[in-house]
């Protein structure tokens, strides 16, 4: 599953995976933009692609898209620095709370591995975008630590 799959990273990853001809049953594309999904569907024209319309702010739509998924690439984010300064709660809802929803849905669905995209803006944030991405990074690190400890305890 590629969360935010109609963005530039999602399209590039989809291209690479299809070019390499990996033995996969399906690539799920999750995004909230139906027009970009339709464009991507027409551009790739590949039976292995399945499109899920939803938003990372909605955990139920994530849970539905993640059923029987092994790997998740989380690339969904609001990224325009200037827009974030004027709409801080929108960035917090998507980049922070949306990331936590991805984490929760991965745990609920038993996903094997998650790769979450970050940005250089998160290393020393000077704007809201960087701060929200740093926070999302911290959420994924904490979830990974908890998952490792839980796995060790169950052995």
C-alpha positions in Angstrom: 0.0 0.0 0.0 1.3 3.4 -0.9 -0.4 6.0 1.3 -0.3 9.3 -0.6 0.2 7.2 -3.7 -0.8 9.7 -6.3 2.0 12.1 -5.4 5.4 12.3 -7.0 6.9 9.7 -4.7 4.0 7.3 -5.1 4.0 7.5 -8.9 7.8 7.0 -9.0 7.7 4.0 -6.6 4.8 2.4 -8.6 6.8 2.8 -11.8 9.9 1.2 -10.2 8.0 -1.7 -8.7 6.2 -2.4 -12.0 9.4 -2.1 -14.1 11.3 -4.6 -11.8 8.4 -7.0 -12.2 8.5 -8.1 -8.5 6.3 -11.1 -7.6 3.5 -9.0 -6.1 -0.2 -9.6 -6.3 -1.3 -6.0 -5.9 -0.1 -2.4 -5.4 -2.7 -0.4 -3.5 -2.8 3.3 -4.1 -4.4 5.3 -1.3 -5.1 9.0 -1.7 -7.9 11.6 -1.4 -7.6 12.9 -5.0 -9.9 11.1 -7.3 -8.7 13.0 -10.4 -5.1 12.0 -9.7 -6.2 8.4 -9.2 -8.0 8.4 -12.5 -5.0 9.9 -14.3 -2.7 7.4 -12.7 -5.1 4.5 -13.6 -5.1 5.6 -17.2 -1.3 6.2 -17.3 -0.3 2.9 -15.9 -3.1 0.7 -17.2 -2.0 -2.2 -15.0 -4.3 -4.8 -13.5 -2.0 -5.0 -10.4 -3.0 -1.5 -9.3 -6.0 -1.0 -7.0 -7.1 2.5 -6.0 -8.5 3.4 -2.6 -10.1 6.8 -2.1 -9.5 8.1 1.4 -7.7 10.5 3.7 -5.1 9.8 6.4 -7.3 11.8 8.7 -9.9 8.9 8.6 -8.6 5.8 10.3 -11.5 3.7 9.1 -10.6 4.3 5.4 -7.0 3.4 6.2 -8.0 0.2 8.0 -10.1 -0.8 5.0 -7.3 -0.2 2.6 -4.7 -2.1 4.8 -6.6 -5.4 5.0 -4.1 -8.2 4.0 -1.3 -5.7 3.2 2.3 -6.7 4.0 4.1 -3.4 3.3 3.1 0.2 3.6 4.9 3.3 2.2 3.6 6.4 4.0 4.1 9.4 1.7 1.0 11.4 2.4 1.6 14.9 3.7 0.8 18.5 3.3 4.1 20.1 2.1 3.7 23.7 1.1 5.7 25.7 3.7 3.8 29.0 3.2 0.4 27.3 3.3 1.3 25.6 6.6 2.1 28.9 8.3 -1.4 30.2 7.5 -3.2 26.8 8.1 -1.4 25.3 11.0 -4.2 23.0 12.2 -4.6 21.5 8.7 -0.9 20.5 8.7 -1.2 19.1 12.2 -4.3 17.1 11.3 -2.7 15.6 8.2 1.0 15.3 9.0 0.8 14.4 12.7 -2.6 13.0 13.4 -2.7 11.4 9.9 0.6 9.7 10.6 -0.6 8.4 13.9 -3.7 7.0 12.1 -1.3 5.2 9.6 0.6 3.7 12.5 -2.6 2.6 14.3 -4.0 1.1 11.1 -0.7 -0.8 10.4 -0.8 -2.2 13.9 -4.5 -3.1 13.7 -3.9 -4.8 10.3 -0.7 -6.7 11.2 1.4 -5.0 8.5 4.9 -6.4 8.4 6.9 -3.3 7.6 6.2 0.4 7.2 8.4 3.0 5.5 7.5 6.6 6.3 8.9 9.4 4.2 10.5 12.3 6.0 12.2 15.5 4.8 15.4 17.5 5.5 13.1 20.2 6.9 12.5 17.9 9.9 16.1 17.8 11.1 16.2 21.4 12.4 12.7 22.7 11.9 12.2 26.4 11.4 8.7 26.3 10.2 5.5 24.4 10.9 6.0 21.9 8.0 9.3 20.8 9.4 7.9 20.7 12.9 5.0 18.5 11.9 7.3 16.1 9.9 9.7 15.9 12.9 6.7 15.1 15.1 5.6 12.4 12.6 9.1 11.0 12.6 9.1 10.8 16.4 5.7 8.9 16.3 7.1 6.3 13.9 10.3 5.9 16.0 8.2 5.4 19.2 5.9 2.9 17.4 8.9 1.0 16.2 10.4 0.8 19.6 7.1 -0.3 21.2 6.7 -3.0 18.4 10.3 -4.3 19.0 9.8 -4.5 22.8 6.4 -6.2 22.3 8.0 -8.7 19.9 10.8 -9.5 22.3 8.4 -10.0 25.2 6.2 -12.4 23.2 9.2 -14.6 22.3 
